[in-house]
Amino acid sequence: MGFKMEKAEFSRDGQELVVEPRSRIKDGTVFSVVVEYAGVVEPIVDPDDSIEGFVPTADGAYVVNEPQGSPGWYPANDNPKDKALFDISRIPAIHEYFETVFGPYPFDATGAIVDRAPNVGYALESQTKANYASMPSEGTLAHELAHQWFGDSVSLEVWPDMWLNEGFATYSEWLWTEHLGTRTAQQAFNTQYARGATSSFWQIPPAAIPDPSVLFTTAVYQRGAMTLQALRVKIGDLAFFQLLRGWADDHLYGNVDTADFIVAAEAASGMDLDAFFNVWLYQPGKPTVW
């Protein structure tokens, strides 16, 4: 028997979340409630002035949950009579999904190093254990984990081809939200494409960046990801996902450049894609025909 997913109405009464299903749940029916949440975690101060919950420390955080700390950082039925079981995972679920898309994870370990380094302000895909200068979002986790395939295993020949790292990792974020059912890759593409034609965003082609100062510019990330989604639509899902998996496998622990990817895309699709890649990767201006 299949499961039907539908959005429910909800409200908040103090720290209590009230969920009202769209349709009546019959007696004896098994159902699940999926709660998506976000925010900035803060310590909880008890009536005796002690603190609990997610407590920042000089080199990370210390988490203690009794009696009120749990709902300070994740949704919980906070009652000692409810001995619920929890699986807490940023990384394993994403890891498992990416293996179905990109192929086997290329290393023998994975994890994360989270610190408080506001003077750094960015994450870096260090091989097997990415570094985060602050608590990462789910999208950032997906981005850095994808780099284990695209950046750490399949690495660049030259730095100007950075879109092969950052465009692929950004597109992987889009695939993850599509997998979750919260936003499709095409919707993410449409959001970026809505930028006006005069926006500076369109003036830096991902594979023809003018100098090192724009190596990590937004266009490299977002327009690089848009290139992949436009390619997916052009050649179809079957050829596109065969291309991604083959790209990761054929160049395992190797080095690549943009020309290599164009050759691989044409081989996977059986199409001449010179004009497509020219407009998306090498020409300034907002693409209108591809």
Secondary structure by P-SEA (a helix, b strand, c coil): cbbbbbbbbbcccccbbbbbbcccccccccbbbbbbbccbbbbbbcccccccccccccccccccccccccccccccccccccbbbbbbbccaaaaaaaaaccccccccbbbbbbbbccccccccccccbbbbcccccaaaaaaaaaaacccccccccccccaaaaaaaaaaaaaaaaaaaccccaaaaaaaaaccccccccccccccccccccccccccccaaaaaaaaaaaaaccaaaaaaaaaaaaaaaccccccaaaaaaaaaaacccccaaaaaaccccccccccc
